[in-house]
Amino acid sequence: MAERIGLNTIILHGKPKISAYAAVGGSMEGDGQLKGKFARIFDDDTLGQDSWEKAESFLQQAAAQETLNIAGLEPKEIDLHFAGDLLGQCSASAFSARSLSIPFVGLYGACSTMALSIAIAAMSLESGFAQKALAGTSSHYCAAEKQFRQPLEYGGQRPPTAQWTATAAGACLLEEGTGQPAAGVPCVSQVHFGKLVDLGVVDANNMGAAMAPAAADTIGGFLRDTQSIVGDYDLILTGDLGSVGSDLLRQLLLNDWGVDLSDRHNDCGNMLYRADEANEINAGASGCGASAAVLCGDILSRMARAELKRVFFVGTGALLSCVSPLQGESIPAVAHGILLESR
């Protein structure tokens, strides 16, 4: 059974395992740093649909179906489906889940949703409420820009702090664990749910600065709760702070917690696109699909090959709405962490 340690960290003694996973993406994502690591790439970002929103639903459905295909399972064999996205009322996930007909739990954590969905799926397995659970999320550049900023036709100039919302989705299948990390099979051994942190950032084009304080609070709190140090982990992976937020995170951890991330840190926002696309993507990738694609397309595979054995994955989310910045609200942020281990 689960056990709480410190203030906010939960140990999952059953160690639910991630037995299958898949990432899908658009043409820009498929030509980035993770080229060749996607289960499926769509050359047309409309995915054959007649709206950007329908395209995102299809994208998330494709990630879920690819994961089930890898596992050799039918949707009816899955007990629970946890998913969320950036669109109003998690509509992309809802319409995707409609086609799968699995008992569905919709979640909203903005760009932290991949970590959030895995964390809650793992806890449902640990508690015995499910034996197999699907966790996933998605984002689509055009759908997100239309909702949170301006339609693409507006042609507004993007500031240097802006990040590029990934057209991508990821999904994981979680199953009951044996209490020990298995060789080549990543498991979820600890969960740390973050607090809302709001330092007053009001610029919707500077998500990295808004989310970095929440990431620092979660990483510092996790290290405190577990009485561990950065060197105990092969990788501390955040997503998606981008270049601006990553620099700020290192400063905050050093100044407020005395923690030096050194070379053990990377951010999903810096790992998805090619460096020569910097003029287009500005400060890096963002969106629920960015961390989902990096985790399901790269990190879990590296853990299966034993290149990485202990990864603390921290999903970061800016919890603004499409109207809150226009009403003068600052941007609250949250970061949820999961410790992934393999033997």
C-alpha positions in Angstrom: 0.0 0.0 0.0 1.0 3.6 -0.5 2.8 5.5 2.3 3.3 9.2 2.8 6.7 10.5 3.7 7.6 14.1 4.5 5.0 16.7 3.5 3.9 15.8 0.0 5.6 12.6 -1.3 3.9 9.3 -1.6 5.7 5.9 -1.9 4.0 3.3 -4.0 5.3 0.0 -2.6 3.6 -2.0 -5.3 5.6 -0.1 -7.9 3.0 -0.1 -10.8 4.8 -0.7 -14.1 4.6 1.1 -17.4 4.3 -1.9 -19.7 3.6 -0.1 -23.0 3.9 3.5 -24.3 3.8 5.4 -27.6 4.2 8.9 -28.9 2.7 10.4 -32.0 3.3 13.8 -33.6 3.1 16.2 -36.4 5.7 16.8 -39.2 7.6 19.4 -37.3 7.9 17.2 -34.2 8.9 14.2 -36.3 11.7 16.1 -37.9 13.1 17.3 -34.5 15.6 15.9 -32.1 13.4 12.9 -31.5 13.3 12.0 -35.1 12.6 8.2 -35.5 11.3 7.8 -32.0 7.6 8.4 -32.7 5.3 5.5 -33.2 3.5 7.5 -35.9 4.1 10.8 -37.6 1.4 12.8 -39.4 2.7 14.9 -42.3 -0.5 16.9 -42.5 -1.3 18.7 -39.2 -5.0 18.6 -40.0 -4.8 14.7 -39.7 -7.5 14.6 -42.3 -10.0 16.4 -40.0 -12.0 19.6 -40.7 -10.9 21.5 -37.6 -7.8 21.8 -35.4 -9.8 20.6 -32.4 -10.9 17.4 -34.2 -7.3 16.9 -35.3 -6.1 17.0 -31.7 -8.7 14.4 -30.6 -7.6 12.2 -33.4 -4.0 12.7 -32.4 -4.7 11.6 -28.8 -6.7 8.6 -30.0 -3.8 7.5 -32.2 -1.4 7.6 -29.3 -3.8 5.5 -27.1 -4.4 3.0 -29.9 -0.7 2.6 -30.7 0.0 1.9 -27.0 -2.8 -0.7 -26.9 -1.4 -2.3 -30.1 2.1 -2.5 -28.6 0.6 -4.2 -25.5 -1.6 -6.5 -27.6 -4.7 -5.5 -25.7 -8.2 -4.4 -26.6 -9.8 -1.3 -25.1 -12.3 -3.5 -23.2 -9.4 -5.0 -21.3 -8.5 -1.6 -19.7 -10.1 -0.7 -16.4 -9.6 3.1 -16.4 -8.5 5.8 -18.8 -7.0 9.0 -17.4 -6.4 11.9 -19.9 -6.6 15.6 -20.3 -5.5 18.5 -22.7 -5.5 22.2 -23.0 -8.8 22.8 -24.8 -12.0 24.0 -23.1 -13.5 21.4 -20.8 -10.8 18.8 -21.9 -12.8 18.3 -25.1 -10.0 16.8 -27.1 -9.6 14.0 -24.5 -13.3 13.6 -24.2 -13.9 13.1 -27.9 -10.9 10.8 -28.1 -12.1 8.7 -25.1 -15.6 8.5 -26.7 -14.1 6.2 -29.4 -12.3 3.9 -27.0 -15.3 3.3 -24.6 -13.1 2.8 -21.5 -14.3 4.2 -18.2 -12.9 7.7 -18.4 -11.5 10.2 -15.9 -10.8 13.6 -17.4 -8.0 15.7 -15.9 -6.7 19.2 -16.2 -3.2 20.1 -15.2 -2.3 22.1 -18.3 1.2 21.1 -19.4 1.6 19.0 -16.3 -1.1 16.6 -17.4 1.2 13.7 -18.5 2.8 13.5 -15.1 -0.6 14.0 -13.4 -2.4 11.3 -15.4 0.5 8.8 -14.8 0.5 9.6 -11.1 -3.2 9.1 -10.6 -3.3 6.0 -12.8 -0.4 4.5 -10.7 -2.3 5.3 -7.4 -5.4 3.7 -8.7 -3.4 0.5 -9.4 -1.7 0.7 -6.0 -5.0 1.0 -4.2 -6.4 -2.1 -6.1 -9.2 -0.1 -7.9 -7.8 -1.2 -11.3 -5.4 -3.7 -12.8 -4.7 -1.9 -16.0 -5.0 1.8 -16.7 -4.3 4.1 -19.6 -2.8 7.5 -19.1 -2.3 10.1 -21.8 -2.5 13.7 -23.1 -2.1 15.8 -26.2 -1.8 19.3 -27.6 -2.0 20.9 -31.0 -0.2 24.1 -32.0 -3.1 25.6 -34.1 -5.8 24.7 -31.6 -3.9 26.1 -28.7 -3.0 29.3 -30.4 -6.6 29.8 -31.5 -7.8 29.4 -27.9 -5.1 31.2 -25.8 -3.6 33.8 -28.1 -4.8 34.6 -31.6 -5.9 32.6 -34.6 -3.0 31.9 -37.0 -4.5 34.1 -39.6 -3.8 37.1 -37.3 -0.1 36.8 -37.9 1.0 38.3 -34.6 4.7 38.5 -33.8 5.9 36.1 -31.2 8.2 37.5 -28.5 11.5 35.8 -27.6 10.1 34.3 -24.4 7.2 32.5 -26.3 7.2 28.7 -26.7 5.8 26.6 -29.5 2.9 24.4 -28.5 3.7 20.9 -29.7 1.4 19.0 -32.1 1.9 15.7 -30.3 0.4 13.2 -28.0 1.6 10.4 -25.7 0.1 7.5 -23.9 1.2 4.9 -21.3 -0.3 1.6 -20.2 0.2 1.0 -16.5 -0.3 -2.4 -14.8 0.0 -3.7 -11.3 3.6 -4.1 -10.1 5.4 -6.7 -8.2 6.9 -4.5 -5.6 10.3 -4.4 -7.3 11.5 -2.6 -10.4 11.7 -5.1 -13.3 14.5 -5.3 -15.8 13.7 -3.2 -18.8 10.3 -2.2 -17.5 10.0 1.3 -15.9 7.8 1.6 -12.8 6.3 4.4 -10.8 7.8 4.2 -7.3 7.0 7.6 -5.8 4.6 10.5 -6.5 4.8 14.1 -5.4 1.8 16.4 -6.0 2.8 20.0 -6.2 1.3 23.1 -4.7 0.0 26.1 -6.7 2.7 28.7 -6.9 2.0 32.2 -8.3 4.7 34.8 -8.3 2.7 37.3 -10.3 3.7 36.7 -13.9 1.0 38.1 -16.2 2.5 37.6 -19.6 0.8 34.6 -21.4 3.8 34.5 -23.8 6.2 33.8 -20.9 5.1 30.4 -19.7 8.6 29.4 -18.6 8.9 32.2 -16.1 5.4 31.4 -14.7 6.0 27.7 -14.3 9.7 27.7 -13.0 8.8 28.6 -9.4 6.4 25.7 -9.2 9.0 23.3 -10.6 11.5 24.6 -8.1 9.1 24.1 -5.2 8.3 20.5 -6.3 11.9 19.4 -6.9 13.1 21.0 -3.7 10.2 19.6 -1.7 10.8 16.1 -3.1 14.5 16.1 -2.3 13.6 17.3 1.3 10.9 14.7 1.7 13.0 11.8 0.5 16.3 13.1 2.1 18.0 12.6 -1.3 20.3 14.7 -3.4 20.4 15.5 -7.1 23.2 12.9 -7.6 20.9 10.1 -6.6 19.0 10.4 -9.9 20.2 9.8 -13.5 18.0 12.6 -14.7 15.7 15.3 -13.3 13.4 16.0 -16.2 11.1 19.0 -16.3 8.5 19.9 -18.9 8.0 22.3 -20.4 10.0 25.2 -19.1 12.0 25.9 -22.3 15.2 27.8 -22.2 13.9 30.8 -20.3 12.2 28.7 -17.6 15.1 26.2 -17.3 17.6 29.0 -16.5 15.2 30.5 -14.0 14.6 27.1 -12.3 18.3 26.5 -11.8 18.6 30.0 -10.2 15.6 29.5 -7.9 16.8 26.0 -6.7 20.2 27.3 -6.0 19.1 30.5 -4.2 16.1 29.1 -2.3 17.0 25.5 -1.7 20.7 25.3 -2.0 20.3 22.7 -4.8 22.6 22.6 -7.8 21.0 20.7 -10.7 24.3 20.6 -12.5 24.3 18.2 -15.5 21.5 16.0 -14.1 18.7 18.3 -15.5 17.0 18.5 -18.8 13.7 20.0 -20.0 11.3 18.5 -22.5 10.9 22.0 -24.0 14.5 21.9 -25.0 14.5 18.3 -26.3 11.8 18.2 -28.9 12.8 20.6 -31.7 16.1 21.1 -33.5 18.4 23.9 -32.5 18.3 25.4 -36.0 14.6 26.0 -35.6 15.2 28.5 -32.7 14.1 31.5 -34.7 10.7 29.9 -35.2 10.2 28.2 -31.8 11.8 30.9 -29.7 12.2 29.6 -26.2 11.4 26.0 -26.9 8.5 23.6 -26.9 5.4 23.7 -24.7 2.0 22.1 -24.5 0.8 18.9 -22.9 2.1 16.9 -25.9 5.7 18.1 -25.6 6.5 16.3 -22.3 4.3 13.4 -23.4 6.2 13.0 -26.6 9.6 13.2 -24.9 8.7 10.8 -22.1 6.9 8.2 -24.3 9.1 8.6 -27.3 12.5 8.8 -25.7 12.9 8.6 -21.9 10.9 5.4 -21.3 12.8 3.6 -24.1 16.1 4.7 -22.6 15.0 3.3 -19.3 14.0 0.0 -21.0 17.5 -0.2 -22.3 19.0 0.6 -18.9 20.6 3.8 -20.1 18.6 5.5 -17.4 17.6 3.9 -14.1 16.2 6.6 -11.9 14.3 9.5 -13.5 12.4 12.2 -11.6 9.9 13.5 -14.1 8.3 16.8 -13.2 5.4 18.0 -15.4 4.8 21.7 -15.2 1.5 23.5 -15.9 0.4 27.1 -16.2 -3.2 27.2 -15.0 -4.5 30.2 -16.9 -7.7 30.2 -19.0 -8.3 31.8 -22.3 -9.8 34.9 -20.6 -8.0 35.2 -17.2 -5.0 37.2 -18.7 -7.4 39.6 -20.3 -9.0 40.1 -16.9 -5.7 41.1 -15.3 -5.1 37.8 -13.5 -1.6 36.5 -12.9 -0.7 33.0 -13.9 -0.8 30.3 -11.2 1.3 27.3 -11.9 1.7 23.7 -10.6 4.3 21.0 -11.0 3.7 17.3 -10.3 6.6 14.8 -10.0 6.8 11.1 -10.4 9.8 8.9 -9.7 10.4 6.4 -12.5 12.7 3.4 -11.8 13.9 0.4 -13.7 16.4 -2.3 -12.9 
